[in-house]
Amino acid sequence: MDPHARDQRAGRRHHGMSTTWDTIDRYVVISADTHAGAEMHDYKQYLPTALHDRFEEWAASYVSPYDDLMTATAKRNWDSDLRLREADADGVAAELLFPNTVPPFFPTVPNVTIRLPKTRDELELRWAGIRAHNRWQVDFCSLSPHRRRGLAQVFTHDIDEALREIRWAAEQGCFGGILVPAVSPGDVVEPLFHTRYEPIWAACQDLDLTVVQHSGTGSPEMPMDQPASNPVLITEMASWAQRTVPHLILAGVFERYPRLRFAPTEQGTLFVKGSLQILEAMVPAMKTSAANRTYGMFGGSSVDELTLTPTEYVRRNCYFGASAFSPWELGSLKLLGDEHLMWGSDYPHEEGTTPHSKMAIQWALSGVPEASCRKILAGNAARVYGFDLDALTPVAAEIGPRLEDVHQPLGETGYRSMLAFGARPFEGGLALKRDDAAVAG
């Protein structure tokens, strides 16, 4: 069936459905981590006319470091029909859109990290660039409104500018959250535990927009002339963004904004246990009431004001975009509960699960109870990002993975991480071969 026809039929049928997303014999699957963006020159129409000449100068000189944006696979970022066909084949009913292509005035960088603008001129141009991407998303989501939700990017150098963009995003109806960059140590803006961000947290809570953070931001600059720079960068990349959860807890952000939702994405889930173990041990000792002569020196008003434990804040306020989820992360399910994990395919990245997402879901979740799977695969993302599960049910009834298939164990695969799951020969692109060392012998 044509994917557009399926989307239109979903919109017509969902109001009178006799079956629901949590009763059909297939799983509704929402990928809480996919990536999209316009072809570079298509962003021009979304820029102010006064910047068109500068855009042409920038575009003529820009060199992309990303091979997946220079091959035939690039169109997966903006070809709506292609994305829908591949989502159908992959069993994915809906997708949350993170950026992927190069927005106007993005700097040429030698790696996959994303640094914050450092000068006023760079900031003004890159703000215009991400605004262009945000506005492109409105049009792209409108091509399949039930199956896509966007994320509005902001820079946090100027809080008032960020607030204007957040309020604009809330008015569009297609955005599920606000993408806030992580801040590296010594960066040009203050760390996210700073009180200057209070208006952003308040606005996102009041407007019911989830604060989202993806790995790749927050990494400090590396001396890229060293042979170990890239290996160090990629292995540490998620860890810099992982700092945000304890920062927000220690700053009392979740204490003051109990309805604020924070969604770390593609950062794994295994780090949460270690972070919470440290916080659970140290926070009580840092409080003034503990009269601890050592740790008390490092407390303060933000810690004294905490009324919940760090684990309780995470279980109330945090929702984890568990891209590349594996069976070895099921301990996180016990720690966090089944209402705080959201599965993601990482489409169209080659390290993601497409076109084998049905098998990847089976590999990771075959032993998890049906009710929990329904939450992890769709229910949580719908609640966190505003997807309409009724509208997605008829889509999933045709293309979703069957319950009986998901709960048939694969047996011993030899895989020890999603990165070892298998090569993915996307037509027209590079089929990445997985490192033999990642597969247990």
Phi, psi and chi 1 to 4 in degrees:
 res  aa     phi    psi   chi1   chi2   chi3   chi4
   1 MET       -  142.7  175.5 -176.1  -68.6      -
   2 ASP   -60.0  130.4  176.0   73.2      -      -
   3 PRO   -63.2  -31.7   18.7  -30.1      -      -
   4 HIS   -67.2  -40.6  -75.7  -63.1      -      -
   5 ALA   -62.7  -39.4      -      -      -      -
   6 ARG   -63.7  -41.0 -178.9  178.8  -70.7  116.8
   7 ASP   -65.8  -41.5 -167.4   58.4      -      -
   8 GLN   -66.9  -40.4  -68.0  167.9    1.3      -
   9 ARG   -64.6  -36.3 -168.8  167.7   79.1  175.0
  10 ALA   -60.5  -42.4      -      -      -      -
  11 GLY   -64.8  -32.4      -      -      -      -
  12 ARG   -79.0  -33.2  -69.7 -165.8  -59.6  -91.4
  13 ARG   -90.7  -22.6  -71.7  178.1   53.1 -167.9
  14 HIS   -68.4  -21.4   81.1  -86.1      -      -
  15 HIS   -72.7  -25.8  -69.0  -65.4      -      -
  16 GLY  -115.8   29.5      -      -      -      -
  17 MET   -74.3  140.1  -69.6 -175.9   57.9      -
  18 SER   -93.0  -20.8   57.3      -      -      -
  19 THR  -107.0  154.7   55.3      -      -      -
  20 THR  -122.9  167.9   60.2      -      -      -
  21 TRP   -59.0  -27.8   73.4  -81.3      -      -
  22 ASP  -102.0   14.0   54.4   -6.3      -      -
  23 THR  -126.7  -17.0   60.7      -      -      -
  24 ILE   -68.4  163.5   59.9  173.3      -      -
  25 ASP   -85.6   11.2   63.1   -6.1      -      -
  26 ARG  -126.5  159.3  -65.1  175.7 -176.3 -104.7
  27 TYR   -88.9  133.7  -79.0  116.9      -      -
  28 VAL   -73.7  128.4  179.4      -      -      -
  29 VAL  -120.0  121.5  176.5      -      -      -
  30 ILE  -112.1  120.8  -61.2  172.3      -      -
  31 SER   -82.3  114.6  175.7      -      -      -
  32 ALA   -85.5   14.5      -      -      -      -
  33 ASP  -155.8   93.4 -179.3   20.8      -      -
  34 THR  -130.1  169.4   71.9      -      -      -
  35 HIS  -130.6  141.2  -62.2  -97.0      -      -
  36 ALA  -153.4  164.0      -      -      -      -
  37 GLY   176.9  164.3      -      -      -      -
  38 ALA   -78.3  157.5      -      -      -      -
  39 GLU   -62.3  142.4 -169.0  -81.3  -32.7      -
  40 MET   -47.4  -50.6 -177.4 -171.7  -66.0      -
  41 HIS   -73.5  -17.6  -69.5  -82.2      -      -
  42 ASP   -71.4  -15.9  -75.5  -13.5      -      -
  43 TYR   -72.7  -19.3  -80.6  126.4      -      -
  44 LYS   -56.8  -40.2 -177.9  177.0  178.1  179.3
  45 GLN   -64.0  -18.2   62.4 -173.0  -59.1      -
  46 TYR   -96.9    0.5  -61.7   99.3      -      -
  47 LEU   -94.9  153.6  -71.9  168.8      -      -
  48 PRO   -58.7  143.0  -21.7   32.2      -      -
  49 THR   -55.9  -34.8  -56.5      -      -      -
  50 ALA   -62.6  -17.6      -      -      -      -
  51 LEU  -101.3    1.8  -69.0  177.6      -      -
  52 HIS   -62.8  -41.6  -76.7 -172.1      -      -
  53 ASP   -65.9  -43.0  -72.1  -15.9      -      -
  54 ARG   -65.0  -34.2  -67.1 -165.6   69.6  173.6
  55 PHE   -63.1  -44.7  170.1   78.3      -      -
  56 GLU   -62.7  -39.2  -67.6  -67.2  -11.3      -
  57 GLU   -63.8  -44.2  -65.9  173.2    3.0      -
  58 TRP   -64.4  -46.8  166.3   82.0      -      -
  59 ALA   -62.1  -35.3      -      -      -      -
  60 ALA   -68.4  -27.1      -      -      -      -
  61 SER  -102.8  -10.0   62.7      -      -      -
  62 TYR   -72.8  136.6 -174.8   81.8      -      -
  63 VAL  -121.5  117.7  177.5      -      -      -
  64 SER   -78.7  131.8  175.6      -      -      -
  65 PRO   -85.0   -0.1   32.4  -34.5      -      -
  66 TYR  -104.4  112.0  -48.5  112.6      -      -
  67 ASP   -67.6  -24.9   62.2    5.5      -      -
  68 ASP   -75.1   -4.8   62.4  -25.8      -      -
  69 LEU  -102.6    3.2  -60.3 -176.3      -      -
  70 MET  -121.2    3.4  -62.2 -174.9  -66.4      -
  71 THR  -116.4 -176.2   67.5      -      -      -
  72 ALA   -64.0  -16.7      -      -      -      -
  73 THR   -73.9  -14.4   59.7      -      -      -
  74 ALA   -59.5  -33.8      -      -      -      -
  75 LYS   -64.3  -15.3   63.3 -176.4  178.6 -179.1
  76 ARG   -62.8  -19.5  -73.7 -173.0  164.2   88.0
  77 ASN   -75.3  -29.3  -70.0  -75.7      -      -
  78 TRP  -130.8   -8.6   58.4   77.1      -      -
  79 ASP   -83.3  100.4 -173.0  -34.4      -      -
  80 SER   -61.8  -45.4  179.5      -      -      -
  81 ASP   -63.5  -41.5  -69.9  -17.3      -      -
  82 LEU   -62.9  -45.2  174.7   61.2      -      -
  83 ARG   -58.7  -43.6  -72.5 -178.8   75.3   98.8
  84 LEU   -66.8  -39.8  -70.3  172.2      -      -
  85 ARG   -63.7  -43.1  -71.3 -165.0  -57.7  -88.9
  86 GLU   -71.8  -32.9  -65.6 -166.3  -26.7      -
  87 ALA   -64.9  -42.5      -      -      -      -
  88 ASP   -59.4  -48.1  -74.6   -5.3      -      -
  89 ALA   -63.8  -27.1      -      -      -      -
  90 ASP   -90.4   -4.7 -145.5   25.8      -      -
  91 GLY    81.2   17.0      -      -      -      -
  92 VAL  -101.3  120.0  175.3      -      -      -
  93 ALA   -84.0  -28.7      -      -      -      -
  94 ALA  -154.8  162.3      -      -      -      -
  95 GLU  -142.8  142.7   57.7  179.1   -1.2      -
  96 LEU   -96.4  132.5  179.9   72.2      -      -
  97 LEU  -101.0  114.0  -55.7  177.8      -      -
  98 PHE   -94.8  157.2  -74.3   84.4      -      -
  99 PRO   -69.6  158.6   25.2  -34.2      -      -
 100 ASN  -148.3  -43.6 -161.8   46.9      -      -
 101 THR   -78.6 -178.1   58.0      -      -      -
 102 VAL   -93.0  112.5  179.3      -      -      -
 103 PRO   -74.0  160.5   28.3  -33.5      -      -
 104 PRO   -53.2  137.6  -28.2   36.8      -      -
 105 PHE    71.4   15.7  -50.6  114.0      -      -
 106 PHE   -68.7  138.4 -168.1   86.6      -      -
 107 PRO   -75.9  149.0   28.5  -34.7      -      -
 108 THR   -71.3  124.0  -64.8      -      -      -
 109 VAL  -126.0  152.4  -66.4      -      -      -
 110 PRO   -87.2    8.2   32.4  -35.7      -      -
 111 ASN  -153.0 -168.9   51.3   55.6      -      -
 112 VAL   -95.1    4.2  -64.0      -      -      -
 113 THR   -80.7  160.7   59.6      -      -      -
 114 ILE  -126.0  110.2  -56.6  165.5      -      -
 115 ARG   -95.3  158.3   65.9  170.1  176.3   81.9
 116 LEU   -81.0  151.9  -64.2  176.1      -      -
 117 PRO   -60.9  143.5  -21.0   31.6      -      -
 118 LYS  -108.3  -22.2  -68.9 -172.7  174.6 -178.0
 119 THR  -119.0  162.4   67.2      -      -      -
 120 ARG   -62.9  -41.2  177.9  172.2  -67.0  -83.5
 121 ASP   -64.8  -43.8 -177.3   61.0      -      -
 122 GLU   -63.0  -40.4 -177.5 -171.7    7.2      -
 123 LEU   -62.1  -46.2  175.5   61.7      -      -
 124 GLU   -62.2  -41.7  -69.4  176.9   -4.9      -
 125 LEU   -69.4  -43.7  -70.2  173.7      -      -
 126 ARG   -72.4  -28.3  -72.8 -176.5   59.7 -170.6
 127 TRP   -62.3  -44.6 -116.1  124.2      -      -
 128 ALA   -60.4  -36.4      -      -      -      -
 129 GLY   -66.1  -46.0      -      -      -      -
 130 ILE   -75.5  -27.0   64.3  170.6      -      -
 131 ARG   -62.9  -39.7  -75.4 -165.6 -175.3   98.6
 132 ALA   -60.8  -43.4      -      -      -      -
 133 HIS   -63.7  -42.6  175.7   75.4      -      -
 134 ASN   -58.7  -41.4  -69.8  -16.7      -      -
 135 ARG   -73.6  -32.3  -78.2  140.3 -172.2   81.5
 136 TRP   -61.9  -39.2  173.0   84.3      -      -
 137 GLN   -59.8  -37.7  -78.6 -172.4   91.6      -
 138 VAL   -56.9  -47.0  174.9      -      -      -
 139 ASP   -68.2  -40.7  -70.8  -16.6      -      -
 140 PHE   -66.7  -41.8 -167.6   65.0      -      -
 141 CYS   -65.0  -32.0  -72.5      -      -      -
 142 SER   -66.3  -19.7   72.2      -      -      -
 143 LEU   -72.0  -20.2  -61.6  175.5      -      -
 144 SER  -154.5   69.9 -171.6      -      -      -
 145 PRO   -63.8  -28.9   21.3  -32.6      -      -
 146 HIS   -78.9  -20.8  -63.3  -62.2      -      -
 147 ARG  -107.1    0.8  -60.0 -174.8   65.8  176.4
 148 ARG  -136.9  141.9  -68.3 -171.9 -174.6  127.6
 149 ARG  -134.9  142.7  -59.8  -77.8  -73.8  169.2
 150 GLY  -102.7  173.9      -      -      -      -
 151 LEU  -128.0  126.1  -66.5  171.0      -      -
 152 ALA   -86.5  123.7      -      -      -      -
 153 GLN   -82.8  147.0  -64.6 -177.6   78.7      -
 154 VAL  -138.8  154.9  -62.7      -      -      -
 155 PHE  -100.9  151.9  -73.7  126.2      -      -
 156 THR  -111.8   15.9   55.1      -      -      -
 157 HIS   -62.4  -42.7  -59.2   60.8      -      -
 158 ASP  -118.5  108.9 -175.2  -39.9      -      -
 159 ILE   -62.6  -39.6  -61.5  -61.1      -      -
 160 ASP   -64.0  -39.9  -70.4  -23.9      -      -
 161 GLU   -63.4  -43.1  -76.7  -69.6  -42.8      -
 162 ALA   -61.8  -41.7      -      -      -      -
 163 LEU   -63.9  -38.1  -70.6  172.3      -      -
 164 ARG   -62.3  -41.4  -81.3 -169.8  -78.0  -87.8
 165 GLU   -69.6  -37.7 -167.4   71.5    0.1      -
 166 ILE   -63.1  -44.6  -69.4  168.3      -      -
 167 ARG   -66.9  -39.1  -66.0  179.7 -176.4  121.9
 168 TRP   -59.8  -44.8  168.3   85.6      -      -
 169 ALA   -60.6  -40.8      -      -      -      -
 170 ALA   -62.7  -29.5      -      -      -      -
 171 GLU   -77.0  -17.0  -65.9  170.7   -5.7      -
 172 GLN   -79.2  -29.5  -53.4  -49.0  -54.8      -
 173 GLY    83.8   -2.7      -      -      -      -
 174 CYS  -113.5   -1.8   65.8      -      -      -
 175 PHE  -100.3  132.8  -69.9  104.9      -      -
 176 GLY   -95.4  -11.4      -      -      -      -
 177 GLY  -173.7 -179.1      -      -      -      -
 178 ILE  -118.2  126.3  -56.9  -60.3      -      -
 179 LEU   -91.2  108.8 -167.9   58.3      -      -
 180 VAL  -106.3  125.4  175.2      -      -      -
 181 PRO   -71.8  144.8   26.6  -34.2      -      -
 182 ALA   -69.4  156.9      -      -      -      -
 183 VAL  -115.6  126.1  178.8      -      -      -
 184 SER   -81.2  158.8   62.8      -      -      -
 185 PRO   -57.8  131.7  -23.9   34.3      -      -
 186 GLY    74.1   18.2      -      -      -      -
 187 ASP   -73.7  179.0 -144.7  -34.5      -      -
 188 VAL   -76.7  -14.5  -66.5      -      -      -
 189 VAL  -118.9  162.3  -62.0      -      -      -
 190 GLU   -69.3  154.0  -69.9   81.0   -1.1      -
 191 PRO   -63.4  158.5   21.6  -32.1      -      -
 192 LEU   -71.1   -7.2  -68.0  174.9      -      -
 193 PHE   -84.4    0.3   56.8   76.6      -      -
 194 HIS   -72.0  146.4 -160.7  -76.3      -      -
 195 THR   -71.0  -12.5   55.3      -      -      -
 196 ARG   -64.4  -18.3   70.4 -173.2  -66.4  -90.3
 197 TYR   -87.2   -0.3  -62.3  103.6      -      -
 198 GLU   -51.6  -44.3  -68.6  -69.8  -58.0      -
 199 PRO   -61.4  -31.3  -23.7   35.0      -      -
 200 ILE   -69.3  -45.8  -70.2  179.7      -      -
 201 TRP   -62.2  -41.8  -45.8  138.8      -      -
 202 ALA   -63.6  -43.4      -      -      -      -
 203 ALA   -65.3  -43.2      -      -      -      -
 204 CYS   -65.6  -37.6  -71.6      -      -      -
 205 GLN   -64.7  -48.4  174.7  176.9  -91.2      -
 206 ASP   -66.1  -34.0  -66.9  -15.9      -      -
 207 LEU   -91.4    1.6  -64.7  170.3      -      -
 208 ASP    59.3   42.6 -162.5   28.5      -      -
 209 LEU  -111.2  129.2  -71.2  169.0      -      -
 210 THR   -74.0  136.1  -59.8      -      -      -
 211 VAL   -84.3  126.2  176.3      -      -      -
 212 VAL  -124.3  145.7 -171.6      -      -      -
 213 GLN  -143.3  129.5 -159.3  167.9   82.7      -
 214 HIS  -108.4  148.7 -163.7  -78.4      -      -
 215 SER   -62.4  153.2   62.9      -      -      -
 216 GLY   113.8  -20.0      -      -      -      -
 217 THR  -104.9  156.2   61.6      -      -      -
 218 GLY    92.1   -6.8      -      -      -      -
 219 SER   -73.6  134.9  -60.9      -      -      -
 220 PRO   -71.2  162.0   26.3  -33.0      -      -
 221 GLU   -67.8  141.4  -67.4 -171.9    9.8      -
 222 MET  -110.5  151.4  -65.7  -80.9 -173.9      -
 223 PRO   -76.6   92.7   28.1  -32.9      -      -
 224 MET   -73.8    3.6  -62.2  -49.0  -63.3      -
 225 ASP   -89.4    4.4   60.5  -18.0      -      -
 226 GLN   -99.3  141.9  -64.4  -58.9  -57.5      -
 227 PRO   -63.9  -24.0   19.6  -32.0      -      -
 228 ALA   -93.7   -1.0      -      -      -      -
 229 SER   -60.1  -51.1  -66.3      -      -      -
 230 ASN   -65.9  -43.4  -87.2  -38.3      -      -
 231 PRO   -60.4  -40.8  -24.5   33.3      -      -
 232 VAL   -64.9  -43.7  168.9      -      -      -
 233 LEU   -59.5  -49.0 -176.7  146.5      -      -
 234 ILE   -71.9  -34.0 -164.7   65.1      -      -
 235 THR   -76.1  -25.4   53.3      -      -      -
 236 GLU   -96.5   -7.9  -71.2 -174.0  -13.8      -
 237 MET   -55.7  -46.4 -174.3  168.8   62.7      -
 238 ALA   -67.9  -29.3      -      -      -      -
 239 SER   -63.7  -30.1   66.8      -      -      -
 240 TRP   -69.6  -38.5  -61.5  103.6      -      -
 241 ALA   -73.8  -29.0      -      -      -      -
 242 GLN   -62.6  -18.1  -69.9  167.2   -2.6      -
 243 ARG   -67.1  -19.4  -60.6  160.1   69.3 -122.2
 244 THR   -67.9  -36.7  -57.0      -      -      -
 245 VAL   -58.2  -55.4  170.0      -      -      -
 246 PRO   -64.5  -31.3   16.1  -28.4      -      -
 247 HIS   -61.5  -44.4  -75.7 -169.4      -      -
 248 LEU   -70.1  -33.6  -63.6 -178.5      -      -
 249 ILE   -66.1  -51.1  -67.8  172.8      -      -
 250 LEU   -66.4  -28.4  -67.5  170.8      -      -
 251 ALA   -80.0   -4.2      -      -      -      -
 252 GLY    75.0   16.5      -      -      -      -
 253 VAL   -62.8  -44.8  172.5      -      -      -
 254 PHE   -72.4  -23.9  -62.3  144.3      -      -
 255 GLU   -67.8  -44.4  173.2   68.1   25.7      -
 256 ARG   -80.9  -23.6  -67.3 -173.6  -65.0  -80.9
 257 TYR  -127.1   76.4  -56.5  100.1      -      -
 258 PRO   -65.8  -20.3   22.2  -34.0      -      -
 259 ARG   -97.8    2.9  -66.9 -178.7  -71.0  105.7
 260 LEU   -71.4  134.7 -178.2   68.2      -      -
 261 ARG  -108.8  134.0  -61.9 -175.6  -59.8  -91.0
 262 PHE  -123.7  129.7  179.1   58.2      -      -
 263 ALA  -126.0   89.6      -      -      -      -
 264 PRO   -68.2  135.2  -11.4   26.3      -      -
 265 THR  -131.9  141.9  -59.8      -      -      -
 266 GLU    51.6   42.1 -157.7  176.7  -26.8      -
 267 GLN  -118.1    6.4  -59.3  173.9   26.2      -
 268 GLY    75.1  178.9      -      -      -      -
 269 THR  -125.8  -12.6   60.2      -      -      -
 270 LEU   -66.5  -24.9  -62.8  177.6      -      -
 271 PHE   -68.0  -22.6   78.2   95.4      -      -
 272 VAL   -63.2  -43.1 -177.3      -      -      -
 273 LYS   -59.4  -47.2 -178.8  177.9 -180.0  179.5
 274 GLY   -64.1  -42.0      -      -      -      -
 275 SER   -61.8  -42.9  -67.0      -      -      -
 276 LEU   -70.2  -34.1  -72.0  177.7      -      -
 277 GLN   -61.4  -41.6  -74.7  176.1  -28.7      -
 278 ILE   -65.4  -47.3  -66.6  171.4      -      -
 279 LEU   -65.5  -41.2  -67.4  175.1      -      -
 280 GLU   -64.6  -30.6  -67.3  -71.2   -4.2      -
 281 ALA   -79.0  -36.1      -      -      -      -
 282 MET   -97.0  -33.5  -63.6 -174.9   69.2      -
 283 VAL   -61.2  -47.4  165.7      -      -      -
 284 PRO   -58.6  -36.5  -23.9   35.1      -      -
 285 ALA   -74.6  -21.7      -      -      -      -
 286 MET   -81.8  -17.3  -74.3 -167.9  -71.8      -
 287 LYS   -69.1  144.4  -69.8 -168.6  173.2 -175.2
 288 THR   -56.4  -37.0  -58.2      -      -      -
 289 SER   -64.7  -19.7   58.1      -      -      -
 290 ALA   -78.3  -19.5      -      -      -      -
 291 ALA    52.1   37.5      -      -      -      -
 292 ASN   -86.2  118.6 -172.9  -60.3      -      -
 293 ARG   -67.4  -24.7  -67.9 -179.8   59.2 -171.8
 294 THR   -89.9  -65.0  -58.5      -      -      -
 295 TYR   -73.5  -22.7  -70.5  112.2      -      -
 296 GLY   -59.9  -26.8      -      -      -      -
 297 MET   -65.3  -21.3  -63.4  170.3   57.2      -
 298 PHE  -106.4    6.7  -60.8   96.0      -      -
 299 GLY   -82.7 -142.1      -      -      -      -
 300 GLY   144.8 -176.6      -      -      -      -
 301 SER   -63.2  -37.1   60.4      -      -      -
 302 SER   -65.8  -34.6   65.4      -      -      -
 303 VAL   -76.4  -41.3  172.4      -      -      -
 304 ASP   -60.7  -28.4  -76.7  -16.9      -      -
 305 GLU   -82.1   -7.7  -68.1  167.1    1.6      -
 306 LEU   -70.3  127.8  -60.3 -179.8      -      -
 307 THR  -107.0  -10.7   59.9      -      -      -
 308 LEU  -115.7  165.1  -58.3  179.5      -      -
 309 THR   -78.7  159.5   67.4      -      -      -
 310 PRO   -54.7  -40.3  -30.2   37.8      -      -
 311 THR   -63.4  -38.8  -59.5      -      -      -
 312 GLU   -65.6  -37.0  -72.3  170.2  -23.6      -
 313 TYR   -64.3  -43.4  -74.2  119.5      -      -
 314 VAL   -62.4  -42.8  167.1      -      -      -
 315 ARG   -70.9  -16.4  -72.3  175.0  174.5  167.6
 316 ARG   -97.5  -41.2 -173.9 -175.6   70.1 -176.6
 317 ASN  -108.2  -16.0  -66.0   84.1      -      -
 318 CYS  -110.2  139.5  -64.4      -      -      -
 319 TYR  -134.3  126.1  -58.4   83.2      -      -
 320 PHE  -105.7  121.5  -64.5   85.5      -      -
 321 GLY   -75.2   95.3      -      -      -      -
 322 ALA   -88.0   66.8      -      -      -      -
 323 SER   -64.5  147.1  -46.4      -      -      -
 324 ALA    55.6   40.7      -      -      -      -
 325 PHE   -66.8  136.0 -167.3   72.6      -      -
 326 SER  -127.5  163.8   72.9      -      -      -
 327 PRO   -59.3  -23.9  -21.8   32.0      -      -
 328 TRP   -77.8   -2.5  -70.8  -88.1      -      -
 329 GLU  -102.5    7.1  -66.9 -178.7   84.6      -
 330 LEU   -65.3  -19.9  -68.5  177.2      -      -
 331 GLY   -62.2  -29.3      -      -      -      -
 332 SER   -66.8  -30.6  -59.9      -      -      -
 333 LEU   -63.0  -41.7  177.0   59.4      -      -
 334 LYS   -67.4  -40.4 -178.5  178.1 -179.9 -179.6
 335 LEU   -68.7  -46.3  172.3   66.0      -      -
 336 LEU   -93.3  -25.0  -60.1  169.8      -      -
 337 GLY    91.4  156.6      -      -      -      -
 338 ASP   -77.6   -0.5   60.9   10.3      -      -
 339 GLU   -97.1    7.9  -65.6 -172.6  -14.1      -
 340 HIS  -127.2   11.6  -68.3  -94.7      -      -
 341 LEU  -118.6  139.9  -64.9  176.5      -      -
 342 MET  -132.9  122.1  -58.5  176.4  -69.8      -
 343 TRP   -72.1  147.4 -179.8   86.4      -      -
 344 GLY  -144.4  147.4      -      -      -      -
 345 SER   -94.4  -21.3   67.3      -      -      -
 346 ASP    66.3   19.9 -159.2   24.8      -      -
 347 TYR   -57.3  140.7  176.9   93.1      -      -
 348 PRO   -99.2   23.6   36.7  -35.1      -      -
 349 HIS   -67.1  142.9  -68.6  169.0      -      -
 350 GLU   -71.4  -18.4  -64.5 -140.0    3.9      -
 351 GLU   -84.7    0.8   68.7  -89.7   23.1      -
 352 GLY   -83.5 -164.5      -      -      -      -
 353 THR  -101.7  -17.5   60.5      -      -      -
 354 THR   -66.8  137.1  -52.6      -      -      -
 355 PRO   -96.0   25.0   35.8  -35.1      -      -
 356 HIS  -114.1   32.5  -55.2  -59.4      -      -
 357 SER   -65.4  -35.6  -69.6      -      -      -
 358 LYS   -60.2  -43.4  -67.3  178.1 -176.4  178.3
 359 MET   -69.4  -37.4 -174.3 -178.8  -62.9      -
 360 ALA   -63.4  -39.5      -      -      -      -
 361 ILE   -64.7  -43.3  -70.5  169.9      -      -
 362 GLN   -60.7  -43.4 -179.8 -175.7    2.0      -
 363 TRP   -60.3  -42.6  179.7   58.9      -      -
 364 ALA   -86.5  -32.5      -      -      -      -
 365 LEU  -121.1    9.4  -61.4  176.8      -      -
 366 SER   -58.8  -31.6   62.8      -      -      -
 367 GLY   -95.7    5.4      -      -      -      -
 368 VAL   -91.5  137.5  175.1      -      -      -
 369 PRO   -57.3  149.9  -25.4   34.2      -      -
 370 GLU   -54.4  -46.1  174.1 -169.8  -28.4      -
 371 ALA   -60.0  -39.3      -      -      -      -
 372 SER   -69.8  -41.0  -66.4      -      -      -
 373 CYS   -59.6  -41.5  -74.1      -      -      -
 374 ARG   -60.9  -36.8  -69.7 -164.1 -173.3  -86.5
 375 LYS   -70.9  -47.1  -66.3  175.4 -175.7  177.9
 376 ILE   -65.4  -37.7  -66.2  167.5      -      -
 377 LEU   -83.9  -22.6  -66.4  174.3      -      -
 378 ALA  -154.1  -46.4      -      -      -      -
 379 GLY   -58.5  -42.2      -      -      -      -
 380 ASN   -68.5  -44.8  -63.7  -22.0      -      -
 381 ALA   -63.9  -36.9      -      -      -      -
 382 ALA   -62.1  -42.3      -      -      -      -
 383 ARG   -71.0  -40.3  178.7  162.5   50.3   92.8
 384 VAL   -75.4  -35.3  170.6      -      -      -
 385 TYR  -115.5   -2.2  -65.7  119.1      -      -
 386 GLY    85.7   26.2      -      -      -      -
 387 PHE   -74.2  149.9  -72.2   94.2      -      -
 388 ASP   -94.6  103.1 -174.2  -18.3      -      -
 389 LEU   -66.7  -33.3  -74.0  168.0      -      -
 390 ASP   -62.2  -39.8  -71.9  -19.4      -      -
 391 ALA   -70.7  -27.7      -      -      -      -
 392 LEU   -86.5  -16.3  -64.8  177.8      -      -
 393 THR   -60.7  -48.1  -59.0      -      -      -
 394 PRO   -64.3  -28.5   19.4  -30.8      -      -
 395 VAL   -65.7  -51.0  177.1      -      -      -
 396 ALA   -64.5  -30.3      -      -      -      -
 397 ALA   -61.9  -21.4      -      -      -      -
 398 GLU  -101.6  -33.9  -63.8 -175.9   24.2      -
 399 ILE  -121.7  -10.1   59.4   98.0      -      -
 400 GLY   -69.9  155.0      -      -      -      -
 401 PRO   -64.3  137.1   20.2  -28.8      -      -
 402 ARG   -72.6  141.5  -62.5 -179.5 -176.9  -85.0
 403 LEU   -56.0  -43.7  -90.6   67.1      -      -
 404 GLU   -64.3  -29.8   60.7 -170.5   55.6      -
 405 ASP   -76.4  -42.9  -65.9  -25.9      -      -
 406 VAL   -61.1  -36.7  168.5      -      -      -
 407 HIS   -94.5   17.8  -66.0  -73.0      -      -
 408 GLN   -97.6  108.2  180.0   66.2   37.5      -
 409 PRO   -57.9  143.5  -22.5   33.6      -      -
 410 LEU   -77.0  -21.4  -78.8  176.7      -      -
 411 GLY    85.9 -173.9      -      -      -      -
 412 GLU   -69.9  120.2  176.2   55.8   46.0      -
 413 THR  -100.6  -21.8   62.4      -      -      -
 414 GLY    85.9   -6.7      -      -      -      -
 415 TYR   -81.5  139.7  -58.0  143.0      -      -
 416 ARG  -119.5   -0.7  -67.8  -65.5  177.9  -95.2
 417 SER  -160.2  161.1   75.4      -      -      -
 418 MET   -63.9  -26.4 -170.1   61.1   76.8      -
 419 LEU   -63.5  -20.9  -66.4  176.6      -      -
 420 ALA   -96.7    8.0      -      -      -      -
 421 PHE   -63.7  -29.8 -165.1   74.8      -      -
 422 GLY   151.3  160.9      -      -      -      -
 423 ALA   -72.4  149.8      -      -      -      -
 424 ARG  -126.9   92.8 -165.4 -174.2   66.0  162.2
 425 PRO   -80.2   75.9   29.8  -32.6      -      -
 426 PHE   -62.6  132.0  -97.8  166.7      -      -
 427 GLU   -59.3  129.7 -178.3 -178.1   -6.5      -
 428 GLY    86.0   -3.1      -      -      -      -
 429 GLY  -124.8 -168.6      -      -      -      -
 430 LEU   -91.1  132.1  -59.1  174.9      -      -
 431 ALA   -93.2  104.9      -      -      -      -
 432 LEU   -70.1  129.2  -64.1 -173.3      -      -
 433 LYS   -89.7  130.5  -60.3  -60.3 -177.6 -178.3
 434 ARG   -76.4  144.8  -53.7  -48.6 -175.0 -170.9
 435 ASP   -65.3  124.5 -174.9   -5.9      -      -
 436 ASP   -57.0  -28.4  -70.5  -18.6      -      -
 437 ALA   -68.0  -18.0      -      -      -      -
 438 ALA   -83.6   -9.1      -      -      -      -
 439 VAL  -104.4  125.7 -179.4      -      -      -
 440 ALA   -66.0  136.4      -      -      -      -
 441 GLY   -82.6      -      -      -      -      -
